[in-house]
């Protein structure tokens, strides 16, 4: 799996959805891009490795004005009362809380978030400074400006905000908004990792694993990757799973490999869903279960994994765990073939099907969509 970690770095730019075992051979900038995540206020800490930022899950268009015009959220501080002579009509008083800007950001009120974060940043609030960096980085509520984003991230990072430390580390690693400086990138990653920032732990773990920027140290790499995996970073879980079944150790630990592969699969990591399905099919590190294997392979196949489509087609054609389903088998074979995966055995299987079943598979393929 991961036995050849010293291969020449690839020039391809990997993304979180395309992460695979090749990540360990990717260039530094490519590997680090995997963890380019929102830098929201770290209290409460958001899920930074989710496929979409919180703002993208909301109906308010990016950069749109709040639905309430330009009003900012009001918070009743509980101090007003009918007996207060300075407030005889019990009018709620606006209180600018530290969470106000982040709250507006979460609801998609980016202009309001920017206004509130600017006020709070001027009051030396490091979380608001981090949020301003995020807004400038993504161009939400304000015109995108990577240099300005870097300025805010570095200001907050030097004051101790772990999310800002991670993000400015990425910008230094990639040379975005700042002059590329890998030493500074490494310094900020270490600071963030020491504060338990999970994506910094993952990236730093990869660097120790590959011996890039630092001396290779498998013990440190495993420690950092495990910490990130325990915090739910699916890419770290997948990496650990492959390490445990590789020749890094005197003997593979298939139990640990299966455990972390399942965790990554449950976290929605596509390659892990494919590989965990195959582990279940083979009984590798886990009890053999054809039905469960089919379920995981189908999930990966329907999400677009070409290899999962191919393997599922073979299982459906031969009837492992359940009765054979030649029409569905043909459909998944045609899906993988359409994506460029050739398979002589499945091609022969398809050609030998009765014309009626062939047509049913073709019709099913026409209605099958990944979106």
N, C-alpha and C positions, 0 to 999 in steps of 0.2 A: 504493500500500500504506500508507505512513506519511506521506503528504504533508500531512495536516492535523493537525499535532500541537498546534495551539493552540486546539483545540476546547474547549468548556466541559467541566470535569471531570465524569465520571459519578459517581453516588452508589452504584453497585453495588459489592459487595464481591467482588473477584475471588479465586479460589483458584488454586493451582499447576496443577491439572488443567484449569481453565477459562481459563487464560491465553491471550490472543490479542493481536492487534495493538491491541485496545482498551485494553491495559494502559497505553499512553502517555497516554491521555486520562482514566484513572481518577483518583479522588481519591488524595491522598498515602497515607492510611491503607490504602486498598484495595490500592494497588500494593505497599506494603511488606508487607502480609499475605502476599504470595506467598512470601516468604522466611522465614516464621516457622518456625524449625527447631530441632532439639534442640541444646542447648548442652553437649555432652559435653566431656570433657577434650580439649584440642587436641593432645595428643601421646600416642598416635598420632591424627592427625586423621581423623574419620569422614567418610563421605559425607553431608553435611548437607542435600543437596537431594533425597534419596531420597523416594519417595512415602510410605514408612512408617518410623517410627523403629525402631531395632534391637530395642527391647523388644517391639514389636508383632509381630515376626517369630518370636517365641519362643512356646512352648506354655505357659509359666508365666503364669497370670492376673495382670493388673496388680494390684499391691498384695498379692499372695499371699505367704505366708511361704515361705522357701526349703525345698526338699524335704528338706534335711537338718536340719529343725527350725529352730533358731536359730543353728546353727554358722556361723562365718565361714570363708572359704577359708583354708587353711593353705599356707604357702610354706616349703619346706625351704631354709634359707640355706646349707647345706653346711658349717656350722661344727661340727656335732656329730660325734663319732666315738667308736668303742668304747674309744679310749684316753683320752677326756676324762673325768676323774674327776668332773666336775660333771654329766655326763650318761652314766652307765655303760650305759644300755639303748638308747642311740642314738635317743632320742625326737626327732622333727623339731620344730624350734622355730618358733613362729609369728612371722613378720616382717610388719609392717604396711608394705607398699610403697605408693608413690604411685599405682600402677596398680590396687591391690586393689579400691577402690570402683568404678572404671570397669569392671573385669572382672566384678564381681558384677552391675552394671547390664546389661551386655551379655548375660549369661546369664539375665536376668529375675528375679534375686534382689533385688528392690527394697528390701525391709526391711534386708537385709544391706548393700546399697549405701548406704542412708541412714545406717546406723550407722557404717560405715567412713568415709563422706564427712564425717560430723560430726566424727569424731576427727581426720581429716586437715585439715579446715578449721580446727580449733582449733590445729593445728600450722602455720597460716599457708600452707597449700597452696592456691594460687589455682585450680588445676584442680578440686580437691574443692569449693571454694566455688562454682564454676560448675556443677558437677554437682548440688549442693544447690539451686541456683536452678532447674535443669531439673526436679528432682523436685517441688519446690513448684509450679512452673509447670504441670506436667502432672498433679499429684496422684497420683504413683506412689510407693507405699511410705509416703506421708504425705498428710494432707488438703491439698487444693489451697489455696494461699494466694498470690495474685498479689503482694501487698505484700511478703511474705517472700521470694518469688522475686526481686523487684526489688532488695531489700536485698542478697541474696547476689550477684546479677549485678553490681550496681554496685561492691560491694567487690572482686570479682575483676577487673572491668573497670579499675578505678583502679590495680590492681596490674599490668595489662598483658595479661590474658587476652583474646585476640581474639574468641573465641566469646562470652564474656560481654559484651564491648563491642558486638558486633552485637545480642545479645538485649536488652540494656538500652536500646540505641538504638531497637529496635522498640517496647519498652514505653513509652518516652517519646513516640514518634511516635503511639502509639495511646491513650495515657493509661490504660494498664492497670497497676495496682499503684502507679503514681506519677501525679502531676499532669502532664497533657500539656504537653510542652515541646519544640517542634520544633528549637529551637537546640541543645539538649542532644542530641537525636536525631541531628542532623547531625554534631555533634562526635564522638559515639561511632562513627557510621558511618565517618567519616574515619579515626579511629584504627584501626578494624578493617580497613579497606581498605588502609591503609598496611602492615599486617601480612599482606597477601595473603589476607584472609578473602573468599572468592569471592562469597558472597551480599551482603556489604556492598558489594563492588565493583559488583555488579549493581544494587543499589538506588541507590547513589550515581550510577552511570552514568545511570539513568533520571531522577534529579533534574536532572542537568546537561543531559540531552537535552530535558527539558520546561521547564527554567528555573524550577523550583520550589524555593524556599528558597535557591537560588543563581542567579547569573547564567547564562543559557544559554550553554553552551560545547560545541559539537559535537565539537571535538578531544578534550577531556577525556572526554566521554561515550563516544566511540568507543574510547578507550584503556581505560577502565574496563570497558566491556562486553566488549571483546576479551579482557582478562585473565580475566574471569569465564567467558567462553565457552571459553577455552583450558583452564580447570580443570574443564570438564564441566557447567557450569550450562546446562541445555537451554533455559531461558527466555531466557537471554542469547544463546545461539546462534540461536534463533528471531528474536529482536529484531534481531540483526545481519543475518540473512538478509533480513529485510524492509527494513532500512535500505539495504542495498546495491542493492536493486531499486526504491528510491523516488527521488523527485526531490530528495533531500538533496544529491546530487552532480550535477555538470554532466552526467554521463552514468552511467546505471546500470552496476554491475559485476555482470553476471549470473553470471560464474564464481564470484565470492566468495559471491553469494547462494545459488547451488546448493550450494556446499561447506558453508556453515553450516546450510542447511536440511537437508541430508543428515545432518550431525552431530546436529542436534536430533531428527530422525526416528529415528535409531539409538539416541538416548537415551530413546526412548519418549514423546516429546512429540507428543500426538495431532494438533494442528493442523499441525505440521511434517510428519507422515506424510501427511496429506491434501495439503498443498501441494507436497511433494516428489514425490508421485505425479503431480500435475498438471504439474509441471515436466518430469518424464520423458515424460509423454504429449505435451507440446507441444514437447519439445526445447529448453527454455528454460534456457540456461546449462549444459546437459548434453546428451549425445547422446540422441536420441529412442529410447525403448525401451518399446514397448507392454506387453510381458510384465512388465517390472519395474514399470511404472506400475500395472498391475492388481494386482500383489502388494502394493504399498504402500497402494493404495486399499482393498484387501480388509482389510488389517490395521487401518486406521483405521475402516473400516465396521464390522468385527466388534467394535471397541472402543467403538462408539457414535456415531461421527461421522455426523450426518444427511446432510451435504453429500457425504461420501465414499460413503455408501450410494447417493445419487442419481446421482453421477457414475459409480460402478461399474456401476450398473444400465444406464446408457446404453452404456457400453463393452461390457458383456456382451451387450446386445441387438444391437449392431451388429457384434460380432465383431472388434474391434481386437486384433491380435497373435495371437489364437487363434480357433478356430471359435466362432461365436456360441453362447451358452448361454441360451436364452429362459426356461427355468425358474428358473435362478439370477438372471437379470436381473429377472424378475417378483418373486422373493422379496425382493431388495434394494430394489426399487421400493416394495413393500408395507411394508417396514420403514421407509423414509423417509416414506412417506405416513402411516403410523400415528403418526409423530412430528411430523406437521404440515407436511411438505414437499410442496407440490403441484407437478405437472409434467404439462402437457397432453400432451406428446409421449409420455411413458411411460404415461400413462393410456390413450391411444389404442392404444399397443402392447399393453398388458395386455388390453384389451377385445377385441382382434382375435385373441388366442391361442385355440387350440382348447380346449374345455372341459376336456379331460383334462390339458392342460399348466397351465391355470389352477388346477385342483384340486391338482396336484402342488406348485405354488408355494405355495399356501395351506397345504398340509400341512407343507411345509418351514418355513414361517414359524412354525407352531405349535411346532416343536421348536427353533427358533433362540432362543438366549438369550445375553445379554451377560455373564452371571455364571455 
